[in-house]
Amino acid sequence: MSTVLDDRFTLAPVHIDGEPERVRRIREQAAERFNVLGWPTTRSEDWKYTSLASLTSIDWKIDQRQPEGNDPASPFGDQPVAELMFVNGTLHANRSALANEHPGIRVMPIGEAMETESFTQHFSRYADYEKHAMTALNTAMWQDGAYIEIAPGTVVEGFIHLLYVGGGNAEHPIASHHRNLIVAGRGSQITVVESFFGKGTYFTNTVTEIVAGDGAVVDHYKFENESLDAFHIGTVQIHQERASNVTSRTIATGGGLVRNEINAALTGEGASLSMEGLFVLSGKQHVDNHTVIDHVAPHCDSVELFKGILDENARGIFDGRIIVEPDAVKTNSRQTNKNLLLSETAVIDSKPSLEIHNDDVKCNHGSTIGQLDEEALFYLRARGIGAEEARNLLVYAFASEIVERMKVDAVRENAGRALFSRMPKRLPERRSESR
């Protein structure tokens, strides 16, 4: 199966044998909607900084083979409570471990969950394929993914890991469409980690819907470390009910062209959200972070912090919007974007924004763009630390505010290692010498 994803293409949805009629109808409706919307272009305000021309010109293939063997290895070994691995969009059964022995936890391929009551209640209710073309594409084409359900009152010690591995080359570029649904019942607690890796030329298009029930606590981590020749478009859609608490952290270090969309709707009174992101870029990488936090109910809190570290000719985007609806009185919301530019040719576009529809709120937003502190570099060099090490220490210190807040030791340590491996190797240029 091949797909030329351009303006001449008419999308036909994928169907899985035995899928319910409701899922079939949703796929067909999403395909029709994608054909109406077309590919996002820079003429759209939401996509003004990111062109998909290089993606849509490629003849993408869908890999329908079943993964075999035991490679690749998981970055977390046997530490997760449960783990599902997907290779080019398909479950790798030999490398997946379910949580069958844990009461109150259901982890399974999403295709096996389509007849469950919770799936029927929640699937495709939150990620909006009517307005968003890439969500429509995913909804029509998803091949596989994870279904996670946590029973009311269940506290999961540890974390559940979803690992996605992509691969392809210029002669056989692979497109993968993953779909996940995470449902945390009333008063439950869960941590879910999503990791993306790969080699060569491929396209990842993923949608994860998270439902946090009344009083539920959900920590969600996304590590995007794709091949530098890969395309990644990912949507995380969060739905929060009364007094729920959600933490969403996204770390992007890989990919040639990346778009991360994180959207949250605080629909229950007293819900709280912490949304954090970190992107570390070099070369010609392009990473677009687009976020929307919608305060629907009263007495809700949200804190958003995104940090960017850019070197060489990289380009980063932060486009964040906080909406406070008319009934969302007593809203407390803060939005911050901080960026560190390590070269004269790196580019950051920062656009934090507030859309407030009532007066009884406390909201603020801000953005900063700077370079490494020359005095701090001098201080470290004067104490015998080499130029490259001093530079990396300052860069890591800038990033550590987000990394060190990760609650799970294995996840925090893995994030730290990934960041150090991505530290630029060249020495800093002194501004006075470059003039």
N, C-alpha and C positions, 0 to 999 in steps of 0.2 A: 504494500500500500504506500503510495507516495502522494505528496501534497505540495503543490506550488502555491504558496500563501501570498497571493498578490490580488490586485483589484479585479482580475479576470476570473478568479476562482470562486466557485459556489460550494460552500461547505456542506458536506453530508455527514450526519452524526455517526459515531461509532455505537454499536449495540453489543451488549454482552448477553450470551445465551442465558435464558431464564430470568432476565431482569423484569421486575414488575412493570405493568403498563404505565404507572405513574412516572417511573424513571424514564421510560421510553418517550413519553410525551414531553417531559422536561428537556431531554436531549434534543428532540426535534424542535421545540420552541426556541431553545438556545441557539441552535444552528440557524434557524430563520432570523433570529435577532442579530447574530453576527453578520449574516449576509446583508442586513439592512445597515448596521452600524459601520461595517468595513473596518479596516485596520486603523488604529489610532494614528493621527498625524500631528505634526507640530502646529497645525492650524487650531487644534483644540487647546484651550487654556491649560487643561490638566496634563498635556503632553508637550507643551511648548519648548521644553528643554531637551527632549529626547526624540530622535528620529529612529524609526524601525525599518528604514529603507534597506539596510544591510541584512536584516533578518528576513524580510519578505521576499528578497530576491533569490533565496536558496530553495532548492527542491528537497524538502525535508521528507524523510522516510519514517514510518512507524515500525519499530522492531517488535515483531510478534513472537520471537523465540523465547522459550523458557530458559531462564538463567541456570547454569550448571556449575559444578565444582564448588570449591570453598572460598574462592577469592571474590572480592577483596575482604580484608579484615576490618572489623569494627574498631573505631578509635577508642571505644570504651570497654572492650573486652567483654567479660561476663558481668559487668557492674549493673547494667540496666535491669529493672524488674521485668521488662519485656522489651523485645526489639523486633521490628520488621524492617527488612532490607528490600529495596526495589532497585532493579538494574534496568536502565532504559525503559522505565515505566511499568515493569512487571515484577511481581513479588518473587524474590529469591527464597524459595521455601527451605533450602538447605541451610541458609544463614539467618533464619528468623526463629525467634523463641517467644512463645506466647506466655501469658500470665495465668495459665489454667489453674495453678495451685493457689492463687490468691483470691479469696472470696471478695466479692464486691467489685472486681475489675473484669471488664470484657475488652480484650484486644484482639482484633481479627482483621483480615483483609476486608475492605469496604464492600466488595462484591458479595461476601457471605452475610452481610448485615442488612441487606436490602428489604428483608421481610420483617425485621424487628419493628416494634411499635415506636421506639425512640428514633430510629432512622426515618421512618415515615413522617414523624412529627417535625423533625428538624432539617432534613437534608434539603439544601438549596433554598432555605427560607431566608437566609441572611446575606450571602454573597450575591449581589444584584447583577444578574446577567442582562437585565433589560437596559441598564445604563452603561455597563462596562464591557467593552468588546472582548477583552482578554478573559474575563470571567465567563462570558458567553462561549468563547472558544473552548475553554476548559470544560465547561458544563456539557457541551456537546461531544467532546472527544476523550474524556477521562478514561484511562485504561485500568487503573488500579489505584490503591491507596489504603489508608488505615481508618478503621472505625474504633474509637476508644470511648467506652462508657464507664463511668464511675458511679456506683450506687450511692444513694443518699446516705450521708453520715460516714462514708468510707474515707479513711486517711491513708494515702499511699506513701509508704516510706521509700525513698529513692526516686527513680525517674523512669519514664518510658521513652525509648529512643526510636525514632524513625530515620532511617538512613537511605539516602537516594544517591545512586551512582550512575553517572551518565558517560557515554562514550560514542565516538564516531570519528569520521574523517571527511576530508573534502569530497571524496568520491561517494561516500555513504553517510551523509549527515543525518543524525537521529533526532526526532522530536519526541518528547515524553510529556504526558499530561497526567499529573497526579491529583487525586482528590481525597481530602481527609475530613472527617467529622469527629470532633471531640465534644462529648457531653458530660459535664460534671454535675452530678445531682446535688440536691439541697444539702448544704453543710459538709460537702466532701472537700478533699484536698488532693491535688495532683500536680506533678511537674512533667511536662512533655518537652523533649528536645528533638528538633529536626535538624539534620545535617545533610549538606549537599556537596558532593565531590565528583570528580570525573577527569577524563583525559580526552583531548581532541576537540572536534567540532560537533556540538550538539545543542539542542534547545530544550530547556526545562520550562514548563508552564504549569504552575502548581497553585491550588486553592485549598486553604485550610479554614474550616468554619469551627469556631470555638463557642460553646454555649456554657455559661457559668450560671448555674441555678442559684436560688436564694441562699445567701450566706456561703456559697462555694468559694474556695481559694484555688486559683489556677495560675501556675507559673509556666510560661511558654517561652522557649529559647529557639532561635533560628540561627544556624551557622551557615552562611553562604560562602563556600570556598570552591567554586566551580573552576574548571579549566579556563585559562586566559583566552582561549579561542571559543568559549561557550557563551550562549545567550541564556539569561535567566529572567523570567517574569514570574513573580510570586505575590499572591494575595493572602493575607491573614485577615479574616473577618471575625470580630469578637462581638458577642451578644451577652450583655450583663443584666442579670435580674437583681432583685432587691438585696442590698447589703453584701453583694458579691465583691470579691477582691481579685483583680487580675493584674499580673505583671507580664509584660511582653518585652523581650529583649531580642534585637536583631543585630548580628555582627556580620558584616560583608567584607571579605578580603579578596575574593576571587571574581572570575567572570570578566569577559571583555565588555559586554553590554548587559547591564543589570537594572531591573526595575523592581523595587520592593514597595508594595502597597500594604499598609497596615491601617485597618479601619475598625473603629470601636463605637458601639452604640450602648450608652448607659441608660437602660430603659427602666430600671428598678430604683426606687428611692434608696438613697444611702450607699449606692455602689461607688467603688473607688478603683482607679486605674493608674498604673505606672507603666509608661511606654518609653523605652530607651533604645537607642540605636548607636552603632559605631561602624564607620566605614573607613578602611585603610587601603589607599589606592596608590598605584604607581604606573609607570609606562603610559599607555593610552587608554587605560580603563575608564569606563563611564558607568557610574552608579547613580540612579535616580531614586530617592526616597520620598514617597508620597504618602502622607498620613492624613486621616480624618478622625477626629474624636467628636462624637455627637452626644451632647448632654441633653437627654430627653426628659429625665425625671428630676425632681428637686433633691437638694441636699446631697449632691454627688461631687466627688473630688477627682481630679486628674492632674498628673504631673508628667510632662513630656520633656525628655532630654535626648538630643541627638548630637553626636560628635563626629567630625570628619578630619581625617589626616590624609593629605594629598601631596604627592611628590611627582616630579618629572612633568609629563603632559596629561596627567589624569584630570578628569572632570567629575565633580560631585554635585549633586542637587539635593537640597532639602526643601520640600514644598509641603508645609504642614498647616492644617486648618482645624481650628476648634470652633464648633458650633454650639451655641447655648439656645435651646428652644424656648418659646414663650412661657411654658409651664415649669421650666427648670430653674426655679428660684433657689437662692442660697448655694449656687454653684461656686466652687472654688477650683480654679484651673490655672496652671502655669506651663508655659511652653518656652523652651530654650534650645537654640542651635549654636554650637561652638565649633569653630573650624581652625585647623592648623595647616598652613601652607608651607611646604618644605622646599619649594622651588619657585622661581619667577614665572614659570609657564603653567603651573597648575591653576585650575579654575574651579571656583565654587559659586553656585547660584543658591542663595538662601532666601526663602520666602515664607516666614512664619506669619500666620494671620488669625484673626479672631472675627467671628460672626455672632454677634450677641443680640438677642431679641427680647431681653427683659433687663431691668435696671438693678435687680437685687442680686448682684453677683460680685465676686472678686476674681478678676482675670488679668493676667499680664503675659506678655511674650517679648522675646528679644533674640538678637543674633549677634555673634562676634566672629571676626576673621582676623587671624594674627599669624606671626611667625615665631620661631624659637627665640627665646630670651637669650640675647648675647651675653648678658651679665651672668646668667645661670650657667651657660656653657663655659665661660671663663672661670667661674668658681669651681666647677668640676675638674677642668683641665689643670687648674692650679694645685689640685690635690692628687695629681698623678694619674688621672683617668684619661685614657686615650680619646681622641676626637670622635671616632665612630661610636665608641661605647657611651661617651657622654651624651652624644646626640640621641642615641637609642634610649637611654635612661629618661631623658626629658620627654621623648615621644611616648614612651610607655607610661610615664607618670600622668600625661595628659589623658591617656586611654583608660587608666586603671580605675577611675571613678566608676565606670560602668562594669568593668570586669570583676572588681573586688566585691561588688554587691551580689554576685551570683551565689545562691545559697548552697547549691550542691557542689561539694569539693571536687569531684571528678570533672564536672562541667566547667567549673572555674579554672582548674588547672589546664584543661584542654584548650580553653580560650586563650589563656596566657601563653601557652606554647605556640599556638597558631599566630598570635600577634607578633611574638619575637621572631618567628620564621619569616614574617612578612616585612620586617624592618628593612628599609632601604640600606644598601651596602655602601653607597658612595658617601664621600665626606661632604659636610656642609660647605657651601660657598659663602664667604664673607661678603656682605653687601659692599663694603668699602673697596674690595678687590675686584668686584664685578663692574665697577663704574669706569 
